[in-house]
Amino acid sequence: MSSAANRFTGKRVLKAGYSQSSVLQALETRAGSEALARRLWMSFVQEGKDNLYERDIAKNFGPTGKEEAKEMFEALDKDCNGDVSLGEMHLLCLQVAQDRKHVDRNMHDIGQVIKSLDNILSLIVLLLSILVYAAFFSTTLASRATALWGSVAATSFAIARTVQEFLGSCIFIFVKHPYDVGDRVDINNLPLIVEHISLLHTIFRQVDSGANVQIPNIINNSQWIKNFSRSKAMAERYDFAISAKTKFDAIENLNTELQNFVRDNKRDFQPDIDIELISVGNLKELVLRVEIAHKSNWSSETLRVTRRNKFLCALLAALQKHSICSPGGGGPPPVGSWENPGYSVTIADEEAQGARTAYEEREEAKRLKKLNADASIPNT
């Protein structure tokens, strides 16, 4: 328990023994992380309970460890709903394991960048030292100093762009440092994940295709970069059009339905949700905007997509429940749809031909009856 407290709070709460190495070893694999999550959760949760509460942790720390227990529970309760489920503990341990791997890779890459920079600067210092030493102790070189420095100036013009790229990359990595290895970023609206950082370039993995993309750091230095991993809880908006005949009460009922949805899914979404009428669409439609806030950022694409799908399905169900139709809609659903299913029955050819003949005879009788009725009316 002491090593777990040290891990989650970042402080040395109790003296950690060999169990610390066991925890770190378990975090190296997915199966070990899940086993660690179950072990921690079952060690704290009372028998017969389905969630972990702050009082369960405080009970194990004693009367003098309430502050440490509070910090540990706040680290576990990412959605701030007052309890921690076993699924949340699984996600937390997996996230901790993934973050450890990303930190190790990032430290390795930054170390390689510093090593490359050190080698380049050492080479420059060595060349300058040789030139200065030769200028002082060589009369031949001193007499040709003007021609030598002219050659140096010409060389500097030739490699000006390379030097500019080198200096820009150094500023980008060591001063701006907009991302680390494992971060989920957007560059020019292209979803990417940072895989490797070098001195002059960065290798990304595309979220949609999984392909690796190498982009020079000097190009990224002038781009707008959205870093989702460093962001706090994020929100997204959905714009959609509905029929202009929709009543205000129906929109209010839709808002109430969505508020009930976020309350029922408080582990995934924040309770703030609202519907805004942003346009009337030339009096032919009503354009609504729904903004929903997630409980976390979008660093995990799988989690973001799962939450998004859940909300969109709930939104569609709420629209259908309150009879809110698309522009130009509102009529009966087409035959064969799930709302108005169609049925077919297979019959013999003779039966079908007989039914058709009977139908034609009835129609002909109706036509003749109408003609006779018209003929019996006297002309005036």
Protein Blocks (a to p, Z undefined) as FASTA:
>chain_A
ZZmmmmmnopafbacdfklmmmmmmmmpmklmmmmmmmmmmmmpcghiabdcfklmmmmn
ojmlmmmmmmmmmmmmmnonopacfklmmmmmmmmmmmmmmmmmmmmmmmmmmmmmmmmm
mmmmmmmmmmmmmmmmmmklmmmmmmmmmmmmmmmmmmmmmmmmmmmmmmmmmmnopace
hiacdeehiacddfbdcfkbccdddfklopacdddfklmmmpccddfklpccdddddddd
ddfkbcfklmmmmmmmmmmmmmmmmmlpcfbdcdddfbggholaccdddddddfbdckbm
mlmmmmmmmmmmmmmmmmmmnopacehiaiacdehiaklccddddddfklmmmmmmmmmm
mmmmmmmmmmmmmmmpccZZ
